[in-house]
Amino acid sequence: MFGSGVFLQKNSIMNRKTFLQMSGLLVSSTVMGKIPSAEMHFIEGGNSSASNGSSFPLMDLHVHRSRNLTIDDIVAKSKELNMKIGVMENISPWGIKDDEKLKEYIDTLRPYPVFIGLQPMSLGWSKNLSPDLIAQADYVAMDPQVVPNGNSYGETINVWEYSTYIDDAEAFMEQNMKHYMNILTGNEPLDIFACPLFLPSSLERHYNTLWNKKRLQQIIDAAKARNVAIEINDVVQVPHEEFILMAKHAGLKFTFGSDARNQFVGRLIYCKRMAQRCQLTEKDFFIPRSRT
């Protein structure tokens, strides 16, 4: 099955933060085998060299601070793994929502050897923020997991929640694709399209049918037009190999993300496996640049 490998008990209703805090434990039961240490090892500069001779930069650009993961924990993990880490903060009602909070976030992280990322949750996120402050971040990554009008009741669908109600799969996909295109073709800052192709759990069994070639190509074309990189997300194990190969053929760049808020920072098993299978090399990766 190509879809996301994460399955929760269906009687549990949880918000995004709780889901992601549990993510490390969930993935461990679904990853199909580990990459042997002989096939993947660190080399100087934080790169990873595969047994087929290809090499790619090993970076985790999707990490969040939490009660269980302080910035000091993240820096220590970065040193332990010889891996560059990118810390992200949500731009949302529960996260950054004005210039004061954005400046505080950037100023707090600036002394540390990490990339500084922003993760907006909804379109229109930049209207209340200063362009100059946004430009001080090293990158902006947005995922499409909050889908407006995702069912016939006009409900906003949070893709990660098991309580989401999808009454018509094709109608949802039409709205979902509209949301994808609004993000990818909009005029707000965007460097990385995060967690692509993740579907509500009720649609998982239809994954390969719903994500047909036409839709995949539409996403790739839109990302290519704006030079947006594609995240390979470890916790929900998306996108699948077919999409990665199509994106690679189109010349798109990639990033790795653990989506971790706990000690599983840098655990990129799915990401590394896909990079090896698709023979990604250093030239296929987006490298954030310091904008300060």
MOFENGI-V962059 format. One record per run of one state. SS is the DSSP state (hx for helix, st for strand, lp for the rest). FROM is the first residue (numbers start at 1). TO is the last residue. If there is no record, write none. Layout:
BEGIN
<<SS/FROM/TO> <SS/FROM/TO>>
END
This chain:
BEGIN
<<lp/1/15> <hx/16/21> <lp/22/22> <hx/23/28> <lp/29/39> <st/40/43> <lp/44/46> <st/47/50> <lp/51/54> <st/55/57> <lp/58/58> <st/59/63> <lp/64/65> <st/66/66> <lp/67/68> <st/69/69> <lp/70/70> <hx/71/81> <lp/82/83> <st/84/91> <lp/92/95> <st/96/96> <lp/97/98> <hx/99/110> <lp/111/114> <st/115/120> <lp/121/124> <hx/125/128> <lp/129/130> <hx/131/134> <lp/135/138> <st/139/143> <lp/144/145> <st/146/147> <lp/148/156> <st/157/158> <lp/159/168> <hx/169/184> <lp/185/191> <st/192/194> <lp/195/200> <hx/201/210> <lp/211/212> <hx/213/226> <lp/227/228> <st/229/233> <lp/234/237> <st/238/238> <lp/239/240> <hx/241/249> <lp/250/253> <st/254/257> <lp/258/259> <st/260/260> <lp/261/268> <hx/269/277> <lp/278/281> <hx/282/284> <st/285/285> <lp/286/292>>
END
